Amino acid sequence: MSDAAHCVSSAALAELFHGCAWFADLSAEHQDLVLSTARAEHVAGGAWVARRNAPSDYWLGVHSGLLKLSVYNESGRSCTFSGVPPGCWFGEGSVIKRELRKYDVVALRPSLVMQVPAATFLALLAVSLPFAHFVIGQMNDRMGEFIASIQNHRLLDPDARVAQALARLLRPHPRAPAGASLAISQEELGFLTGLSRQRVNQALQMLADQRILALAYNQITALDPDRLRRYGLDQI
């Protein structure tokens, strides 16, 4: 990631972690362990956060901004697996298996990324029941997300694919609070759906015409989150 000049202070780090639901459930001893070993860094838009085939040295979370998980081949072609919005953590599978990371992590916009070292993550997983419960829930959510992603890509039309991608970004997992607004550009949404910016624009305009969304510059507001979440699922 970026150099140490972009790291947040210890006081700011504590404030960031106290905003995480899983951190609040830890004992005081385990909270101290996290704060003494973790860090958080500001990352510029377009910067690499982690590289494919590099050691999975950290469990990663997003405080602000937006990341994407992708793979790139030698010719420069890419496949995007997922977008990671604020409040989400990822990479626990590779850390648990102690394997090389299987995807590249890139910041789509300026982001604040939180990092828990693999050794700290594994220590918490071994002794903290609340943390283990959180990680199991994370992995279950991730499996559901990727099944839905494959299903949506193969069965849904482009309008529905855009709607479902937005629904997940606004509420990335079942336990997340419902969010009403998202800072994202049409190009960024195109990366996450595998559609051109022009086709994403058409889908967004259609959803706005139906009063499901409201559009502003690089900002999408869900006027009817329930309709957005259900949009296109009748195609499955």
Salt bridges, closest charged atoms under 4 A:
ASP3 OD1 - HIS6 NE2 3.91
GLU41 OE2 - ARG39 NH1 3.22
GLU92 OE2 - ARG142 NH2 2.86
GLU99 OE2 - LYS97 NZ 3.53
GLU99 OE1 - LYS102 NZ 3.99
ASP141 OD2 - ARG175 NH1 3.14
GLU145 OE1 - ARG142 NH1 3.94
GLU145 OE1 - ARG168 NH1 3.81
ASP159 OD1 - ARG199 NH2 3.00
GLU188 OE1 - ARG109 NH2 2.95
ASP226 OD1 - ARG229 NH2 3.81
